[in-house]
Amino acid sequence: MNIFPAIDLYEGAAVRLFKGDYNQMTVYDKNPLNIAKKFEDCGAEFLHMVDLEGAKTGLTPNLETIKNIVENTSLFVELGGGIRSMETIKKYLSIGVSRVILGTAAITDETLLDEAIAKYGEKIAVGVDIKDGYVAIKGWTEKSAFTFEAFCKKMQDKGVKTLICTDISKDGAMKGTNRELYKQLSEQLDLDIIASGGVSSIDDIKALREMNLYGAIIGKAYYTGAIDLKEAIEVAE
């Protein structure tokens, strides 16, 4: 299993939100490249990034920050947050981002999803943010009409290779991850599933690895020191 330490971007800084609430934001570093380099020093090969401003606006306000990290590390960078057009996808891939994540757009713009998969294949992942059993959209502010099971199955049928599945109720809460959810998904789907939200202990890492998941995202647990990244990477492998 691969470990994806996370950097959330807001106004060029590395931040974390509590349960997706923009009013509960902690700034960790004004220069996110510092954090990305620390990840590398711990043995990380992957990086999960979200542009929180982009998630709200659909624009690319942190493009230069992202480019700086891509150019100055050897990390495989996957990026989400407001990617709603082929133009934006192309922009991010052209600066060296390895994989882009469609969230809201995967639900609201099926034509874009189909076109993106047809053109870029495995470089397109889909973020499935789960709230009360349904897929949430627009920076977690709205619930869609899709149950997460139906939506994940639909993504598999469309040829999506990677799903990043987040249980919003667990995100940033440091209460452990939703193991039942990931067990269910890993048994039902033939996809690369990345667990996100509430991965807050080495026990979580062990449990997810035993499910043969493709990856797990570590966010707040790294920043608070609850998980030693180096140890997490070793355990996951």
N, C-alpha and C positions, 0 to 999 in steps of 0.2 A: 504493500500500500504506500502511496506517495503522500507526503505531508506538504500542504500548501499554507505556509504562514501568510497572514493577510495584512495588507495596508489599505485603509480606507482614506481617500483623498477629499479634502475640502479646503478650498482657497490655497492650494499648493502645499498644505500641511498633512501629516499623517494623524488621523483622528480615529476615535471609536464612538459609536452611538450605543445607547442602551435601548435594546428592543426596537431599533429603527427610529428612535425619537430624536429629531434634529435639535430639540431643545435640551437634550441630555447628552452633550458632546464633550469628550475629553480630548485635548490636543496633546499628542505624544512627541512629535518632532516637527519643527518648521521645515526641515529638509528630509523628506522621506528616503532619499538615497542612503542616508546614514543607516536607517533601519534595514533597508534591503541588503546593504553590505554586511550588517550583523547577521542577517539570515544566512547569507553565503558562508560566513565564518563558522556557523554552526553546522554546516554541511547541507543546507537546503539547496535543492536544484529547481524548485518550483516557487512561484509567487502568485498569489491571488490578489488582484487589485480591483477596487470599486471606486468609481468617480461619483461621490455622493451629490455633487452639484449637477453633474450630467444626468443622474437618475431623476432629478427634479425637472431639469430644463430641456434635456435632449441635445444639449450642446457639448462641446469638448473643451471646457475651460482649463483642464489640467493636462492638456496635451504635452506641453513642454516638460512638465514634471515627469510624466510617464516616459517620454522619450529619453530623458536624462537617466532614468533607472535602467531602461532597456540597453542603452549604449554603454553604461558603466558597470554592468554586472553580466554574468553569463546565465542568469536565471531564465527559465521558461516562464514567460509572463502571460497569465490569462487575465482578461480585463472585462469588467461589466460596468453598467451604470449609464442608462440613457442612450443606448445604441439602437437607433430607430430608423436608420437609412443605410442604403448600400454605400453611400458616400462616406458616412462615418466609419463603417466597417473597413472600407478601403484605406481611409486615413490612418486608422490604428494599425492595421496590418502592414502598411507601407513604412511605418516607423520601427517595425520589428516586433510588435506584439505577436505572441505565438498563437493565441486563441482569443476570440472575442465571445462574450456571453450576451445572448439576447434574453431579456426578461419580459418586460411589458410587451415589447414588439412581437414576441413569439405568440402572444395571445391575440393582440389587437390588429396585427398585420401579417396575415398568413402568407400573402404574396411575397412579402419581404423575406420571411423565413424560408420559403421554398427557393427563392432566387439565391439567397445567401448559401444555403446548403448545396445547391446545384453548382455554384461557382467556387465555393471555398471548402466544401466538404468538412473534414475533421477540424478545421480551424474555427468552426462555429459550434459553440456549446449553448445550452439553454439553461437559464436559471429558473428553478421552480421554488418559489417562496410560498410556504404553506402556512395558512392561518385558519384555524378551526376546520381543518379538513379540505379547505378550498385553496386555489392558487390566488395569491395576492399580487396586485400590480401597482404601478405608479408609485414606486418608492415605498411599498407596503401600505399605502394609504387607502387602497380600495380592494375589495374582494371581487374576483371574477366569478363567472358562472360555472367554472370547471372544478370538479373535485380533482384532487391531486392524482388519484389513481388513473382516472380517465385521461387526464392531460399527459401524464408520463407515457402511457400506452400510445397515445396519439403521436408523441414526439418520436418514439421508437419506430412507429410505422412510417414516419416521414423521413427516416434515415439519419436522425440526430445520433451522434455517437456518445456525447458526454452530457450528463445532467448534473447541475450543481443544486442539491436539494437542501433548503434551509427551513428548519422549524422556527418560525419567527418568535414563538413564545419562549424558546430556549436561548435566543441570540443575546449574547452579552450578559446573561443572567448568572453565569457561573454555577449552574445547578445540574450540570451533566447534560449529555446529548440524548436525543430521542432514539434509543437503540431499537425499539420495536418498529419504528417507522423505517429505519434503514434496513432492518432485517427483512421486512415486508417487501421493500423495493428491490433489494438484491435478489430475492427469491422470484419476484414476478417479472423482472425486466432483464433483458440481455444487453445491458448498457454499461458504460463507464460511469459509475455514480460517485460523486464527491459529496461527502457529508459536511454540512455547515450548520453552525448554530449550537452553542452550548458544549462544544468539545473542550472540556475543562480539566481533564485529568489523564494521567497515563493509562488508567483503567479504561477510560473511554477509547483511547487509541487501540489498546489491546482488543477490546470488544469489536470495534469496527474492522480491525485487521482480520479477525476470525470470520467475519462475514464476507471476506474476499472483495471488499469495496476497492475501487480504484484509487480513491484519495480521501483525505480529511483536511478541512481548513481549520487552522488554529489562529484565533484572533485575540480576543481579550485575555485569554489564559496565558498567552506569551507576555503580553504587556504588563500583567499584574505579577508575573513570576510564578503563577500556579503550575505552569508546564515549562520544563526545561526543553527547549527546542531540539538540542542535540540528542537528548535522551529519547524524545518523541520520534525523531527520524530513525534512530537505531531500533526502537521497539516496532515501528511500522514496517521496517524492512525484514 
